Amino acid sequence: MLVGALRVWLAVVGSTALFSAVQSYVSGAAIIEKIYTNAISTSDGGALLTARVFGSWTSLAATVRLLAAADIKNRSIYVAAVVSFVVAFVHFILETVVYGTAAATAGLVIPVVVSGISILWMAIMFPIIFAQDEQKKSS
């Protein structure tokens, strides 16, 4: 049951990320302004470039997370999904605390909370999901 719930969570988070990626390309700087509230000026092309880079990264992360949802017992994909959440979590924390380019708005807090929950949940579930693999190795 917990594994099934994690798969649904990953599918929802991956689908939401895919939507955000598309939004980054379509609405340009609008999505970036929601996250990087202290840094981006929409008067130049930098915000649009940032939006497209953000969209590309988010597309990749969404793909990995959707693959993990589809094949949760694939250790490599599972670990890649965890790493994608760690990278996102660290990135948003650094942008807020170190670089000061983001403020604690909903556009920032939501991805931090989602990535944090995902990291913890996937870390807890790892030994449960891959327990059979460990048993096979020891036999």
C-alpha positions in Angstrom: 0.0 0.0 0.0 2.8 2.4 0.9 4.6 1.6 -2.3 1.5 2.3 -4.3 0.9 5.6 -2.5 4.5 6.6 -3.3 4.0 5.7 -7.0 0.9 8.0 -7.1 2.8 10.8 -5.3 5.7 10.5 -7.8 3.2 10.5 -10.7 1.4 13.6 -9.4 4.7 15.5 -8.6 6.1 14.5 -12.0 3.0 15.6 -13.9 2.9 18.9 -12.0 6.6 19.4 -12.8 5.9 18.7 -16.5 3.1 21.3 -16.4 5.5 23.8 -14.8 8.1 23.1 -17.5 5.5 23.8 -20.2 4.5 26.9 -18.4 8.1 28.1 -18.4 8.3 28.0 -22.1 4.8 29.4 -22.7 4.5 32.2 -20.2 8.2 33.0 -20.1 9.2 35.1 -17.1 5.9 34.9 -15.2 6.8 31.6 -13.5 10.3 32.7 -12.8 9.0 35.9 -11.1 7.0 33.7 -8.7 10.1 31.9 -7.5 13.1 34.2 -7.9 11.3 37.3 -6.6 14.5 39.2 -5.6 16.6 38.8 -8.7 14.9 38.7 -12.1 14.3 41.8 -14.1 11.8 41.2 -16.9 13.0 44.2 -18.9 15.8 42.2 -20.5 16.1 38.8 -22.1 17.7 37.3 -19.0 14.4 36.4 -17.5 13.3 34.6 -20.6 16.5 32.7 -20.8 16.2 31.8 -17.1 12.6 30.6 -17.7 13.7 28.3 -20.6 16.6 26.9 -18.6 14.3 26.3 -15.7 11.8 24.6 -18.0 14.5 22.3 -19.4 15.7 21.3 -15.9 12.1 20.8 -14.8 11.3 18.7 -17.9 14.3 16.4 -17.1 13.3 16.1 -13.4 9.7 15.4 -14.3 10.7 12.7 -16.7 12.9 11.0 -14.1 10.1 11.2 -11.5 7.5 9.8 -13.9 9.9 6.9 -14.8 10.3 6.2 -11.1 6.5 6.1 -10.7 6.2 3.7 -13.6 9.0 1.4 -12.6 9.5 2.0 -8.8 11.5 -1.2 -8.4 14.3 0.0 -10.8 17.0 1.0 -8.4 18.8 3.3 -10.8 15.7 5.2 -11.7 14.7 5.4 -8.0 18.0 6.8 -7.0 18.0 9.3 -9.9 14.6 10.5 -8.7 15.8 10.9 -5.2 18.8 12.9 -6.5 16.5 15.1 -8.6 14.6 16.0 -5.4 17.9 16.6 -3.5 19.1 18.9 -6.2 15.9 20.8 -6.3 15.8 21.1 -2.5 19.4 22.3 -2.2 18.9 24.7 -5.2 15.9 26.5 -3.7 17.5 26.7 -0.2 20.7 28.2 -1.7 18.7 30.7 -3.8 17.0 31.8 -0.6 19.6 31.6 2.1 22.9 32.1 0.3 22.2 34.1 -2.9 19.1 36.0 -1.8 17.5 35.7 -5.2 14.3 34.0 -3.8 12.0 35.0 -1.0 9.8 32.6 1.1 6.7 32.9 -1.1 4.4 30.1 -2.2 6.3 29.8 -5.4 9.4 28.8 -3.4 8.0 27.2 -0.3 5.9 24.6 -2.2 8.8 23.1 -4.1 10.9 23.0 -1.0 8.2 21.2 1.0 7.4 18.8 -1.9 11.1 18.0 -2.4 11.7 17.6 1.3 8.7 15.3 1.7 9.8 13.3 -1.3 13.4 12.9 -0.1 12.2 11.6 3.3 9.5 9.3 1.9 11.8 7.8 -0.7 14.6 7.3 1.9 12.2 5.5 4.2 10.8 3.4 1.4 14.1 2.4 -0.1 14.8 -0.5 2.2 11.2 -1.7 1.9 11.2 -1.6 -1.9 14.6 -3.1 -2.3 14.5 -5.6 0.6 14.0 -8.5 -1.8 17.1 -7.5 -3.8 19.2 -7.6 -0.6 17.7 -11.0 0.4 18.6 -12.4 -3.1 22.2 -11.2 -2.8 22.7 -12.8 0.7 21.3 -16.1 -0.5 
